[in-house]
Amino acid sequence: MQTSNALPRKLLVRHVSRNKFLSPAGRWVKRAEAAFNFPNLLNAINTCLGRGLKNVELILRFEGNAPDRHISLDAIQ
């Protein structure tokens, strides 16, 4: 597996079964462009745990053709 030192361009929270993203207002939105871009993993995880969110994943989006990375919150809890 190839590793990269690239930092993600965006860090989003997505509700898996609804296929919606968490917005800055705390609502679920369809468009990733309207989603809150978390400053770091710890902030995203703390937000999810603090709100008691279930069935969510963190999505890391990178520049260029690099594929998104999906991290299930269940893997962290």
DSSP file (Angstrom, degrees, kcal/mol; ACC not computed):
  #  RESIDUE AA STRUCTURE BP1 BP2  ACC     N-H-->O    O-->H-N    N-H-->O    O-->H-N    TCO  KAPPA ALPHA  PHI   PSI    X-CA   Y-CA   Z-CA
    1    1 A M              0   0    0      0, 0.0     2,-0.3     0, 0.0     0, 0.0   0.000 360.0 360.0 360.0 131.0    0.0    0.0    0.0
    2    2 A Q        -     0   0    0      1,-0.0     2,-0.3     2,-0.0     0, 0.0  -0.638 360.0-154.8 -83.1 135.3    1.3    3.4   -1.0
    3    3 A T        -     0   0    0     -2,-0.3     2,-0.4     2,-0.0    -1,-0.0  -0.807   5.4-159.8-109.4 154.1    1.4    6.0    1.7
    4    4 A S        -     0   0    0     -2,-0.3    -2,-0.0     2,-0.1     0, 0.0  -0.964  22.0-148.2-132.4 147.4    1.3    9.8    1.1
    5    5 A N        +     0   0    0     -2,-0.4     2,-0.1     2,-0.1    -1,-0.1   0.353  59.8 127.1 -92.1   5.6    2.3   12.7    3.3
    6    6 A A        -     0   0    0      1,-0.1    -2,-0.1    57,-0.0     3,-0.0  -0.376  56.8-133.7 -66.7 137.3   -0.4   14.8    1.7
    7    7 A L        -     0   0    0      1,-0.1    56,-0.4    -2,-0.1    -1,-0.1  -0.649  31.6 -97.1 -87.2 148.7   -2.8   16.5    4.1
    8    8 A P        -     0   0    0      0, 0.0    54,-0.3     0, 0.0     3,-0.1  -0.355  18.9-149.4 -66.5 145.6   -6.5   16.4    3.4
    9    9 A R  S    S+     0   0    0     52,-3.4     2,-0.3     1,-0.3    53,-0.2   0.803  84.6  17.1 -79.6 -33.8   -8.1   19.3    1.6
   10   10 A K  E     -A   61   0A   0     51,-1.8    51,-2.6     2,-0.0     2,-0.4  -0.986  59.1-160.8-140.2 149.3  -11.4   18.7    3.4
   11   11 A L  E     +A   60   0A   0     -2,-0.3    27,-2.6    49,-0.2     2,-0.3  -0.950  26.4 173.6-131.5 110.7  -12.5   16.7    6.4
   12   12 A L  E     -A   59   0A   0     47,-2.7    47,-2.9    -2,-0.4     2,-0.5  -0.769  29.6-134.7-118.9 158.5  -16.2   16.0    6.4
   13   13 A V  E     -A   58   0A   0     23,-0.3     9,-2.3     9,-0.3     2,-0.4  -0.971  26.3-170.6-112.1 127.7  -18.7   14.0    8.5
   14   14 A R  E     -AB  57  21A   0     43,-2.8    43,-2.4    -2,-0.5     2,-0.7  -0.963  24.4-133.7-122.8 134.9  -21.2   11.9    6.5
   15   15 A H  E  >> -AB  56  20A   0      5,-3.4     4,-1.8    -2,-0.4     5,-1.1  -0.781  24.1-150.8 -81.6 117.6  -24.2   10.0    7.8
   16   16 A V  T  45S+     0   0    0     39,-2.5    -1,-0.2    -2,-0.7    40,-0.1   0.926  86.9  39.8 -62.9 -52.9  -23.8    6.7    6.0
   17   17 A S  T  45S+     0   0    0     38,-0.5    -1,-0.2     1,-0.2    39,-0.1   0.822 123.1  40.8 -73.0 -29.0  -27.4    5.5    5.6
   18   18 A R  T  45S-     0   0    0      2,-0.1    -1,-0.2     0, 0.0    -2,-0.2   0.670  96.6-139.7 -87.1 -17.7  -28.8    8.9    4.7
   19   19 A N  T  <5 +     0   0    0     -4,-1.8     2,-0.3     1,-0.2    -3,-0.2   0.917  58.1 130.7  54.4  46.8  -25.8    9.8    2.5
   20   20 A K  E   < -B   15   0A   0     -5,-1.1    -5,-3.4    11,-0.0     2,-0.3  -0.901  51.5-129.7-128.4 158.9  -25.8   13.4    3.9
   21   21 A F  E     -BC  14  29A   0      8,-3.3     8,-3.0    -2,-0.3     2,-0.4  -0.776  24.6-107.8-110.9 149.8  -23.1   15.6    5.3
   22   22 A L  E     - C   0  28A   0     -9,-2.3    14,-2.9    -2,-0.3    -9,-0.3  -0.632  37.8-150.0 -77.8 127.3  -23.0   17.6    8.6
   23   23 A S    >   -     0   0    0      4,-3.1     3,-1.9    -2,-0.4    12,-0.2  -0.443  29.1-103.3 -93.0 167.7  -23.4   21.3    7.9
   24   24 A P  T 3  S+     0   0    0      0, 0.0    -1,-0.1     0, 0.0    11,-0.1   0.795 123.8  56.6 -58.9 -27.1  -21.9   24.2    9.9
   25   25 A A  T 3  S-     0   0    0      2,-0.1     3,-0.1     1,-0.0    -3,-0.0   0.499 121.4-108.9 -82.2  -3.7  -25.5   24.8   11.3
   26   26 A G  S <  S+     0   0    0     -3,-1.9     2,-0.2     1,-0.3    -4,-0.0   0.573  80.5 121.9  87.4   9.3  -25.5   21.2   12.6
   27   27 A R        -     0   0    0      1,-0.0    -4,-3.1    -6,-0.0     2,-0.5  -0.607  68.3-106.8 -99.5 164.3  -28.1   20.0   10.0
   28   28 A W  E     -C   22   0A   0     -6,-0.2     2,-0.3    -2,-0.2    -6,-0.2  -0.804  39.9-174.7 -92.2 129.7  -27.7   17.2    7.5
   29   29 A V  E     -C   21   0A   0     -8,-3.0    -8,-3.3    -2,-0.5     6,-0.0  -0.896  28.8-136.7-125.7 153.3  -27.2   18.4    3.9
   30   30 A K  S    S+     0   0    0     -2,-0.3     2,-0.4   -10,-0.2    -1,-0.1   0.857  83.3  73.2 -76.0 -36.3  -27.0   16.6    0.5
   31   31 A R    >   -     0   0    0      1,-0.1     3,-1.1   -10,-0.1     4,-0.3  -0.672  65.7-151.2 -91.6 129.5  -24.1   18.5   -1.0
   32   32 A A  G >  S+     0   0    0     -2,-0.4     3,-1.3     1,-0.3    -1,-0.1   0.813  97.9  65.5 -62.3 -29.8  -20.6   18.0    0.3
   33   33 A E  G 3  S+     0   0    0      1,-0.3    -1,-0.3    -3,-0.0    -2,-0.0   0.778 102.2  48.0 -64.5 -25.6  -19.9   21.6   -0.8
   34   34 A A  G <  S+     0   0    0     -3,-1.1    -1,-0.3     2,-0.1    -2,-0.2   0.449  93.2 107.0 -92.2  -2.4  -22.3   22.8    1.9
   35   35 A A  S <  S-     0   0    0     -3,-1.3     2,-0.3    -4,-0.3   -12,-0.3  -0.351  81.1 -97.9 -78.1 156.9  -20.8   20.6    4.6
   36   36 A F        -     0   0    0    -14,-2.9     2,-0.9   -23,-0.1   -23,-0.3  -0.584  29.6-141.7 -72.3 131.1  -18.7   21.8    7.5
   37   37 A N        -     0   0    0     -2,-0.3   -25,-0.2   -25,-0.1    -1,-0.1  -0.840  20.8-142.5 -95.9 101.9  -15.0   21.4    6.8
   38   38 A F        -     0   0    0    -27,-2.6   -27,-0.2    -2,-0.9     3,-0.1  -0.340   6.9-135.3 -66.9 144.0  -13.5   20.3   10.1
   39   39 A P  S    S-     0   0    0      0, 0.0     2,-0.3     0, 0.0    -1,-0.1   0.787  79.3  -8.9 -71.9 -26.4  -10.1   21.8   11.0
   40   40 A N  S  > S-     0   0    0      1,-0.1     4,-1.9   -29,-0.1     5,-0.2  -0.981  71.5 -98.2-162.9 168.3   -8.7   18.4   12.3
   41   41 A L  H  > S+     0   0    0     -2,-0.3     4,-2.9     1,-0.2     5,-0.2   0.889 117.4  55.5 -61.4 -42.1   -9.6   14.8   13.1
   42   42 A L  H  > S+     0   0    0      1,-0.2     4,-2.7     2,-0.2    -1,-0.2   0.907 108.1  48.6 -61.4 -42.1   -9.9   15.4   16.9
   43   43 A N  H  > S+     0   0    0      2,-0.2     4,-2.1     1,-0.2    -1,-0.2   0.916 113.1  47.6 -63.2 -43.7  -12.4   18.2   16.3
   44   44 A A  H  X S+     0   0    0     -4,-1.9     4,-2.2     2,-0.2    -2,-0.2   0.922 114.1  46.5 -64.3 -44.8  -14.5   16.0   14.0
   45   45 A I  H  X S+     0   0    0     -4,-2.9     4,-2.8     1,-0.2     5,-0.2   0.925 112.2  49.8 -64.6 -45.7  -14.5   13.1   16.4
   46   46 A N  H  X S+     0   0    0     -4,-2.7     4,-2.7    -5,-0.2    -1,-0.2   0.879 110.0  51.7 -62.4 -37.8  -15.3   15.2   19.4
   47   47 A T  H  X S+     0   0    0     -4,-2.1     4,-1.7    -5,-0.2    -1,-0.2   0.937 112.0  45.9 -62.7 -46.8  -18.2   16.7   17.6
   48   48 A C  H  X>S+     0   0    0     -4,-2.2     5,-2.4     2,-0.2     4,-0.5   0.927 117.0  43.3 -63.3 -45.9  -19.6   13.3   16.6
   49   49 A L  H ><5S+     0   0    0     -4,-2.8     3,-0.8     1,-0.2    -2,-0.2   0.906 112.6  52.8 -67.2 -41.5  -19.2   11.9   20.1
   50   50 A G  H 3<5S+     0   0    0     -4,-2.7    -1,-0.2     1,-0.3    -2,-0.2   0.811 113.6  43.3 -64.6 -31.0  -20.6   15.0   21.8
   51   51 A R  H 3<5S-     0   0    0     -4,-1.7    -1,-0.3    -5,-0.2    -2,-0.2   0.480 109.4-123.6 -91.7  -4.2  -23.7   14.9   19.6
   52   52 A G  T <<5 -     0   0    0     -3,-0.8    -3,-0.2    -4,-0.5     2,-0.2   0.834  44.2-179.7  66.7  32.1  -24.1   11.2   20.1
   53   53 A L      < -     0   0    0     -5,-2.4     2,-0.3    -6,-0.2     3,-0.2  -0.438   6.6-166.9 -70.9 137.5  -24.0   10.7   16.3
   54   54 A K        +     0   0    0      1,-0.2     3,-0.1    -2,-0.2    -1,-0.0  -0.860  62.2  24.4-120.9 156.6  -24.4    7.1   15.1
   55   55 A N  S    S+     0   0    0     -2,-0.3   -39,-2.5     1,-0.2   -38,-0.5   0.884  90.4 133.4  58.6  42.5  -23.8    5.5   11.7
   56   56 A V  E     -A   15   0A   0    -41,-0.2    17,-2.2    -3,-0.2    18,-0.4  -0.842  37.1-163.7-120.5 159.3  -21.4    8.2   10.6
   57   57 A E  E     -AD  14  72A   0    -43,-2.4   -43,-2.8    -2,-0.3     2,-0.4  -0.972  21.2-121.9-137.5 154.8  -18.0    8.3    8.9
   58   58 A L  E     -AD  13  71A   0     13,-3.1    13,-2.8    -2,-0.3     2,-0.5  -0.808  25.2-156.5 -93.0 136.2  -15.2   10.8    8.5
   59   59 A I  E     -AD  12  70A   0    -47,-2.9   -47,-2.7    -2,-0.4     2,-0.6  -0.968   3.7-162.3-118.7 122.6  -14.3   11.6    4.9
   60   60 A L  E     -AD  11  69A   0      9,-2.7     9,-2.2    -2,-0.5     2,-0.5  -0.917   9.0-163.1-103.1 120.4  -10.9   12.9    4.1
   61   61 A R  E     -A   10   0A   0    -51,-2.6   -52,-3.4    -2,-0.6   -51,-1.8  -0.893   6.9-163.8-107.8 132.7  -10.7   14.5    0.7
   62   62 A F        -     0   0    0     -2,-0.5     6,-0.0     4,-0.4     2,-0.0  -0.658  25.4 -92.3-111.5 165.9   -7.3   15.2   -0.9
   63   63 A E  S >  S-     0   0    0    -56,-0.4     3,-1.1    -2,-0.2    -1,-0.1  -0.315  86.6  -0.6 -69.4 158.1   -6.1   17.3   -3.8
   64   64 A G  T 3  S-     0   0    0      1,-0.2    -2,-0.1    -2,-0.0     0, 0.0  -0.269 123.8 -25.2  68.7-143.3   -5.9   15.9   -7.3
   65   65 A N  T 3  S+     0   0    0      2,-0.0    -1,-0.2    -2,-0.0    -2,-0.1   0.336  91.7 129.2 -92.0   5.3   -6.8   12.3   -8.2
   66   66 A A    <   -     0   0    0     -3,-1.1    -4,-0.4     1,-0.1     2,-0.0  -0.401  62.4-116.5 -63.9 134.4   -6.2   10.9   -4.7
   67   67 A P        -     0   0    0      0, 0.0    -1,-0.1     0, 0.0    -2,-0.0  -0.337  30.7 -99.4 -70.5 153.1   -9.2    8.9   -3.6
   68   68 A D        -     0   0    0     -7,-0.1     2,-0.5     1,-0.0    -7,-0.2  -0.362  32.0-134.1 -64.1 149.6  -11.2    9.9   -0.6
   69   69 A R  E     -D   60   0A   0     -9,-2.2    -9,-2.7    -2,-0.0     2,-0.5  -0.943  15.7-157.2-107.6 131.8  -10.5    8.1    2.7
   70   70 A H  E     -D   59   0A   0     -2,-0.5     2,-0.5   -11,-0.2   -11,-0.2  -0.937   8.6-173.8-111.8 126.2  -13.5    6.9    4.7
   71   71 A I  E     -D   58   0A   0    -13,-2.8   -13,-3.1    -2,-0.5     2,-0.2  -0.960  19.8-138.2-121.8 112.9  -13.1    6.3    8.4
   72   72 A S  E >   -D   57   0A   0     -2,-0.5     3,-1.1   -15,-0.2     4,-0.5  -0.497   8.0-140.4 -68.7 133.3  -16.1    4.7   10.2
   73   73 A L  G >> S+     0   0    0    -17,-2.2     4,-2.0     1,-0.3     3,-1.2   0.799 102.0  67.4 -64.4 -27.4  -16.7    6.3   13.6
   74   74 A D  G 34 S+     0   0    0    -18,-0.4    -1,-0.3     1,-0.3   -17,-0.1   0.814  94.0  58.7 -59.9 -29.8  -17.5    2.8   14.9
   75   75 A A  G <4 S+     0   0    0     -3,-1.1    -1,-0.3     1,-0.2    -2,-0.2   0.704 110.1  43.0 -72.0 -19.3  -13.8    2.0   14.3
   76   76 A I  T <4        0   0    0     -3,-1.2    -2,-0.2    -4,-0.5    -1,-0.2   0.791 360.0 360.0 -96.2 -34.0  -12.8    4.8   16.7
   77   77 A Q     <        0   0    0     -4,-2.0    -1,-0.1   -28,-0.0    -2,-0.1   0.494 360.0 360.0 -70.5 360.0  -15.3    4.4   19.5
